[in-house]
């Protein structure tokens, strides 16, 4: 499964979780999603990818994929032993009853094939196969209990129209393994032991047996397998010890098993695999769900309003509800967190504004998302304590600049706490000279 399909799967997982419960805290995810190029579907997928990383949904998806692969490997091993068991049961007696051997080898195969075809036609999205139920049961047992419960329903929703081909791919692959395993054991037994063959019947005549034998062997004969003649068939009502007769019946048995067993399952496996692969290429995000409709306006790129300074020297940005003007021509910027509005920032500094309210913080974060600064200096009043909200805001600001540093505007009561908190964040201290150096160089250039 490619990364795009995994992202669609995670997007649907996020939608189901938000549908059943409360909506995620998605301000930062929406902000990052709005910054990417592409249509609304790409932004919704980007938002879900960010939320999945934050809330462990991506890990849940990986655990599901791991458990699915491990459970399939277990089924693969079971299929190998099942095929060997079919071969041993078919040749359990010597002489071998030909039609009883065919029933052992192909009987359950044909029954399950008919059931799969019926379910594929009339119940295309239902997993009616025993293998599928066993696979899902094993996957749930292997997956951790902490895995999000919406992961599997989200997968079914995303791949709804392609489920019949996925089910067919898995079922026919496992049956191909069973029949290939049986074929290998059959060839090994027939090559290393002497078997005599006979047919026995109470209701059918010898002529009826001849007709059935020719009917079953007609297609294998076209592919190069030999067919016993009528005299040999009549004589085989009792086991014959003639080597040529035994060889003819062994080749007939193998031919029927290969054509009506192995070849059918292999062809169906390849067909379902191609339908699944090409079908997945046409899967896209369906935005008709109400949860996606609500995101359309939120993830739409908001127009940035520019005005011109009175001297016409540079563009400026009207960025928040207080209509503070922010210069955007420089690659350096200063912001102030929880500082009184009467504080005056130094002159000749590209001051983005005070981050004292949610509206101000959102405006500056949105702006930095679209216009990352090379250098970002964060002014801090150390009389205020470094609570979790401020620390989270600093972390958000730090990722939106190539280099971010902290400026303590005073030596306040909480200075030691701030120094301890910043040591954990690994953000160094600086003052406005750090910004002015680059600004002066820009002026000289």
Legacy VTK file of the C-alpha trace (Angstrom):
# vtk DataFile Version 3.0
C-alpha trace
ASCII
DATASET POLYDATA
POINTS 445 float
0.000 0.000 0.000
1.473 3.350 -1.033
1.722 6.403 1.209
-1.219 8.209 -0.425
-3.609 5.369 0.372
-2.301 5.221 3.936
-2.948 8.967 4.231
-6.508 8.516 2.948
-6.987 5.754 5.492
-5.760 8.015 8.312
-7.955 10.865 7.076
-11.032 8.685 7.302
-9.929 7.460 10.734
-9.748 11.059 11.963
-13.191 11.772 10.498
-14.795 8.796 12.250
-13.197 9.720 15.579
-14.405 13.319 15.312
-17.833 12.111 14.217
-18.210 9.860 17.264
-16.621 12.208 19.781
-15.216 15.677 20.262
-13.216 17.431 17.609
-9.439 17.493 17.932
-7.584 20.643 18.933
-6.579 21.400 15.372
-5.499 25.061 15.196
-1.873 24.253 14.419
-2.808 21.372 12.111
-5.163 23.635 10.163
-2.498 26.323 10.003
0.034 23.945 8.513
-2.554 22.493 6.145
-3.428 25.944 4.800
0.222 26.580 3.993
0.564 23.745 1.459
-0.173 24.008 -2.224
-3.011 21.971 -3.637
-6.771 21.652 -3.530
-8.997 21.296 -0.477
-8.614 17.508 -0.488
-4.841 17.821 -0.164
-5.251 20.184 2.792
-7.737 17.887 4.533
-5.318 14.980 4.107
-2.428 17.090 5.417
-4.490 18.114 8.466
-5.350 14.482 9.195
-1.714 13.443 8.771
-0.610 16.001 11.373
-3.371 15.040 13.825
-2.597 11.350 13.328
1.012 11.955 14.255
0.043 13.961 17.335
-2.579 11.545 18.669
-0.948 8.209 17.862
-3.263 7.223 15.012
-0.363 6.677 12.646
1.141 4.279 15.170
-2.225 2.496 15.443
-2.291 2.116 11.670
1.222 0.681 11.682
0.234 -1.774 14.422
-2.769 -2.899 12.396
-0.641 -3.393 9.294
1.927 -5.311 11.329
-0.715 -7.545 12.908
-2.343 -8.116 9.501
0.978 -9.161 7.963
1.823 -11.418 10.893
-1.606 -13.071 10.872
-1.363 -13.573 7.100
2.011 -15.238 7.569
0.396 -17.606 10.091
-2.367 -18.410 7.584
0.290 -18.967 4.916
1.971 -21.606 7.089
-1.408 -23.209 7.845
-2.152 -23.289 4.093
1.113 -25.119 3.397
0.305 -27.859 5.906
-3.323 -28.031 4.718
-2.178 -28.656 1.141
0.184 -31.384 2.259
-2.649 -32.962 4.242
-4.885 -33.003 1.155
-2.229 -34.859 -0.829
-1.609 -37.438 1.881
-5.348 -38.036 2.319
-5.830 -38.512 -1.438
-3.087 -41.173 -1.590
-3.733 -42.674 1.821
-4.773 -46.031 0.398
-3.010 -48.214 -2.123
-4.533 -49.014 -4.601
-5.907 -45.489 -5.011
-9.573 -44.989 -5.756
-9.261 -42.395 -8.556
-12.503 -40.505 -8.077
-12.276 -40.549 -4.308
-8.786 -39.075 -4.642
-10.160 -36.328 -6.915
-12.891 -35.605 -4.392
-10.301 -35.250 -1.612
-8.126 -32.961 -3.721
-10.730 -30.765 -5.408
-13.998 -31.162 -3.519
-13.574 -28.480 -0.859
-11.804 -26.264 -3.388
-14.838 -26.295 -5.700
-17.315 -25.702 -2.872
-15.417 -22.681 -1.566
-14.885 -21.408 -5.109
-18.630 -21.434 -5.771
-19.353 -19.716 -2.448
-16.775 -17.019 -3.188
-18.158 -16.401 -6.674
-21.703 -16.104 -5.322
-20.654 -13.716 -2.567
-18.546 -11.709 -5.018
-21.567 -11.205 -7.271
-24.342 -10.692 -4.744
-22.410 -9.479 -1.657
-19.402 -7.672 -3.144
-18.435 -5.825 0.045
-18.937 -8.661 2.510
-16.117 -10.916 3.642
-17.933 -14.215 3.516
-14.810 -16.348 3.308
-13.617 -18.439 6.205
-10.077 -17.245 5.498
-11.089 -13.574 5.805
-12.885 -14.128 9.119
-9.910 -16.095 10.427
-7.481 -13.440 9.194
-9.391 -10.584 10.876
-9.748 -12.596 14.072
-6.001 -13.228 14.187
-5.245 -9.583 13.379
-7.455 -8.389 16.259
-5.801 -10.830 18.644
-2.319 -9.749 17.617
-3.084 -6.004 17.560
-2.703 -4.163 20.842
-5.856 -3.303 22.747
-4.811 0.361 22.762
-5.117 0.516 18.984
-7.831 2.953 17.879
-11.050 1.071 17.176
-11.866 3.263 14.163
-8.849 2.102 12.147
-10.542 -0.969 10.658
-13.926 0.736 9.914
-12.009 3.567 8.259
-10.195 1.057 6.039
-13.513 -0.493 4.993
-14.957 2.952 4.192
-11.999 4.065 2.084
-11.664 0.831 0.101
-15.373 0.058 -0.020
-15.679 -0.476 -3.792
-12.434 -2.458 -3.967
-13.072 -4.823 -1.067
-14.359 -7.621 -3.293
-11.024 -7.679 -5.127
-8.984 -7.547 -1.929
-11.004 -10.428 -0.509
-10.589 -12.352 -3.767
-6.865 -11.618 -3.786
-6.377 -12.998 -0.277
-8.689 -16.000 -0.669
-7.283 -17.128 -4.003
-3.703 -16.556 -2.880
-4.204 -18.823 0.125
-5.943 -21.438 -1.994
-3.097 -21.243 -4.526
-0.672 -21.944 -1.688
-2.788 -24.899 -0.519
-3.017 -26.414 -3.986
0.635 -25.786 -4.858
1.630 -27.450 -1.612
-0.614 -30.409 -2.406
0.806 -30.616 -5.935
4.396 -30.724 -4.676
3.555 -33.491 -2.196
1.612 -35.411 -4.860
4.540 -35.320 -7.276
6.922 -36.350 -4.488
4.738 -39.300 -3.439
4.059 -40.475 -6.979
7.770 -40.236 -7.789
8.995 -42.201 -4.798
6.295 -44.852 -4.229
4.440 -47.383 -6.349
0.729 -46.668 -6.501
-1.925 -48.688 -8.297
-5.136 -46.964 -9.449
-8.686 -48.201 -9.778
-12.196 -46.879 -10.007
-15.115 -48.307 -8.084
-18.799 -47.608 -8.480
-22.127 -49.153 -7.547
-24.530 -47.001 -9.571
-22.534 -46.160 -12.704
-21.666 -48.454 -15.590
-18.238 -48.799 -17.151
-19.362 -46.716 -20.153
-20.436 -43.900 -17.807
-17.027 -44.003 -16.126
-15.348 -43.828 -19.544
-17.469 -40.782 -20.476
-16.676 -38.992 -17.207
-12.965 -39.779 -17.535
-12.835 -38.405 -21.088
-14.860 -35.319 -20.093
-12.573 -34.475 -17.192
-9.425 -35.207 -19.183
-10.357 -33.296 -22.343
-8.985 -29.902 -21.272
-5.813 -31.309 -19.650
-5.217 -33.298 -22.857
-5.189 -30.032 -24.835
-2.404 -28.842 -22.541
-0.264 -31.950 -23.102
-1.426 -34.351 -20.377
-2.111 -37.925 -21.494
-5.498 -39.649 -21.264
-5.882 -43.431 -20.708
-7.567 -45.252 -23.594
-10.947 -46.966 -23.231
-9.492 -50.434 -22.723
-7.264 -49.187 -19.943
-10.219 -47.468 -18.285
-12.348 -50.623 -18.453
-9.518 -52.766 -17.144
-8.934 -50.412 -14.230
-12.111 -51.444 -12.493
-9.587 -53.577 -10.649
-6.132 -52.277 -9.768
-3.537 -53.006 -12.467
0.141 -53.531 -11.748
1.271 -52.652 -15.273
3.749 -49.747 -15.080
2.423 -47.932 -18.167
-1.150 -48.064 -16.880
-0.163 -46.726 -13.474
1.834 -43.928 -15.106
-1.072 -43.003 -17.400
-3.466 -42.714 -14.466
-0.943 -40.709 -12.412
-0.505 -38.193 -15.248
-4.293 -37.987 -15.719
-4.778 -37.319 -12.009
-2.073 -34.645 -11.952
-3.410 -33.015 -15.114
-6.926 -32.672 -13.738
-5.620 -31.379 -10.419
-3.396 -28.781 -12.090
-5.992 -27.552 -14.614
-9.106 -27.532 -12.429
-7.373 -26.690 -9.186
-4.040 -24.905 -9.299
-4.556 -23.069 -12.602
-8.040 -21.760 -11.718
-6.928 -20.357 -8.365
-3.755 -18.880 -9.849
-5.681 -17.139 -12.651
-8.232 -15.772 -10.179
-5.426 -14.594 -7.895
-3.747 -12.676 -10.740
-7.080 -11.240 -11.931
-8.115 -10.040 -8.467
-4.633 -8.641 -7.879
-4.797 -6.564 -11.064
-8.321 -5.327 -10.294
-7.235 -4.364 -6.756
-4.118 -2.572 -7.966
-5.788 -0.595 -10.744
-8.857 0.064 -8.607
-6.752 1.591 -5.819
-5.254 4.040 -8.307
-8.686 5.654 -8.719
-9.435 6.055 -5.007
-9.683 9.666 -3.874
-11.014 11.553 -0.873
-14.811 11.867 -0.783
-15.506 15.287 0.717
-19.291 14.974 0.769
-19.283 14.034 4.467
-20.464 16.832 6.825
-17.176 16.732 8.766
-15.241 17.545 5.594
-17.702 20.229 4.527
-17.065 22.073 7.798
-13.338 22.047 7.069
-13.615 23.614 3.628
-13.895 27.195 4.912
-11.402 26.640 7.715
-8.718 25.255 5.401
-9.284 27.793 2.669
-6.301 30.124 2.341
-7.319 33.394 3.945
-6.343 36.457 1.930
-3.520 38.484 3.531
-4.316 42.167 3.585
-1.408 44.439 2.702
-1.220 48.222 2.914
1.606 50.574 2.055
3.569 52.716 4.503
3.035 56.421 4.198
6.486 56.856 2.688
5.766 54.044 0.242
9.051 52.338 1.117
7.775 48.879 2.029
4.739 46.690 2.186
3.074 46.131 5.552
0.575 43.635 6.856
-2.638 44.313 8.732
-2.494 41.222 10.910
-4.725 41.342 13.959
-7.883 42.765 15.409
-6.031 45.732 16.977
-4.935 46.712 13.457
-1.268 46.707 14.381
0.931 47.108 11.338
3.671 44.579 10.725
6.509 45.113 8.277
7.178 42.075 6.119
10.154 43.136 4.079
12.822 41.954 6.575
13.943 38.395 7.318
14.018 39.076 11.061
11.118 39.500 13.467
10.332 40.199 17.110
7.248 39.057 19.041
6.242 39.703 22.651
4.469 37.080 24.766
2.312 38.179 27.700
3.877 41.646 27.914
1.799 44.724 28.688
0.776 46.587 25.518
2.314 49.825 26.850
5.763 48.263 26.454
7.606 49.852 23.544
9.691 47.575 21.313
13.052 48.914 20.119
13.107 51.032 16.999
14.197 49.600 13.648
12.981 46.141 14.670
10.427 44.232 12.615
7.916 43.869 15.458
5.115 41.428 14.665
3.109 42.304 17.739
1.973 41.300 21.204
0.779 37.721 21.690
-1.560 38.325 24.609
-4.844 37.007 23.228
-5.851 33.963 21.202
-6.712 36.188 18.245
-3.295 37.849 18.284
-1.499 34.526 18.595
-3.491 33.015 15.762
-2.828 36.002 13.491
0.944 35.946 14.040
1.202 32.150 13.788
-0.780 32.194 10.542
1.499 34.900 9.169
4.701 33.074 10.158
3.353 29.862 8.658
3.137 31.575 5.276
6.206 33.827 5.744
8.764 32.029 7.957
11.441 34.302 9.416
15.146 33.554 9.217
15.565 34.955 12.733
12.778 35.151 15.289
13.306 36.771 18.696
10.707 36.168 21.413
10.462 38.809 24.144
9.576 37.426 27.589
8.582 39.168 30.817
10.253 37.069 33.511
7.872 38.383 36.157
5.354 35.967 34.640
5.649 32.236 35.272
6.498 29.859 32.384
3.225 27.942 32.312
2.450 25.130 29.896
0.498 27.365 27.510
3.381 29.782 27.044
5.888 26.940 26.606
3.678 25.355 23.924
3.386 28.720 22.161
7.168 29.128 22.169
7.542 25.668 20.645
5.048 26.564 17.911
6.874 29.793 17.156
10.258 28.066 17.129
9.348 25.709 14.290
8.250 28.628 12.105
11.698 30.233 11.933
15.081 29.040 10.790
16.565 30.283 14.075
14.654 31.237 17.208
15.944 32.795 20.431
14.547 34.237 23.660
15.027 37.775 24.959
14.403 38.471 28.661
13.336 42.111 28.849
13.912 42.193 32.626
15.337 40.249 35.559
11.992 39.255 37.084
10.881 37.017 39.910
10.520 33.950 37.667
13.943 34.254 36.029
15.289 30.993 37.436
12.160 29.084 36.372
12.458 30.517 32.874
16.102 29.546 32.626
15.267 25.981 33.681
12.388 25.743 31.196
14.462 27.075 28.297
17.273 24.614 29.042
14.765 21.807 28.410
13.631 23.445 25.168
17.259 23.938 24.072
16.570 27.540 23.016
19.375 30.007 23.656
19.140 33.619 24.846
19.798 36.696 22.758
18.949 40.382 22.611
17.906 42.780 19.852
21.486 43.127 18.609
21.119 39.606 17.223
18.378 40.926 14.923
19.979 44.292 14.187
23.141 42.704 12.819
21.279 41.194 9.891
19.093 44.266 9.508
22.118 46.549 9.265
23.710 44.277 6.711
20.545 44.327 4.647
20.543 48.131 4.670
24.160 48.275 3.538
23.393 45.923 0.675
LINES 1 446
445 0 1 2 3 4 5 6 7 8 9 10 11 12 13 14 15 16 17 18 19 20 21 22 23 24 25 26 27 28 29 30 31 32 33 34 35 36 37 38 39 40 41 42 43 44 45 46 47 48 49 50 51 52 53 54 55 56 57 58 59 60 61 62 63 64 65 66 67 68 69 70 71 72 73 74 75 76 77 78 79 80 81 82 83 84 85 86 87 88 89 90 91 92 93 94 95 96 97 98 99 100 101 102 103 104 105 106 107 108 109 110 111 112 113 114 115 116 117 118 119 120 121 122 123 124 125 126 127 128 129 130 131 132 133 134 135 136 137 138 139 140 141 142 143 144 145 146 147 148 149 150 151 152 153 154 155 156 157 158 159 160 161 162 163 164 165 166 167 168 169 170 171 172 173 174 175 176 177 178 179 180 181 182 183 184 185 186 187 188 189 190 191 192 193 194 195 196 197 198 199 200 201 202 203 204 205 206 207 208 209 210 211 212 213 214 215 216 217 218 219 220 221 222 223 224 225 226 227 228 229 230 231 232 233 234 235 236 237 238 239 240 241 242 243 244 245 246 247 248 249 250 251 252 253 254 255 256 257 258 259 260 261 262 263 264 265 266 267 268 269 270 271 272 273 274 275 276 277 278 279 280 281 282 283 284 285 286 287 288 289 290 291 292 293 294 295 296 297 298 299 300 301 302 303 304 305 306 307 308 309 310 311 312 313 314 315 316 317 318 319 320 321 322 323 324 325 326 327 328 329 330 331 332 333 334 335 336 337 338 339 340 341 342 343 344 345 346 347 348 349 350 351 352 353 354 355 356 357 358 359 360 361 362 363 364 365 366 367 368 369 370 371 372 373 374 375 376 377 378 379 380 381 382 383 384 385 386 387 388 389 390 391 392 393 394 395 396 397 398 399 400 401 402 403 404 405 406 407 408 409 410 411 412 413 414 415 416 417 418 419 420 421 422 423 424 425 426 427 428 429 430 431 432 433 434 435 436 437 438 439 440 441 442 443 444
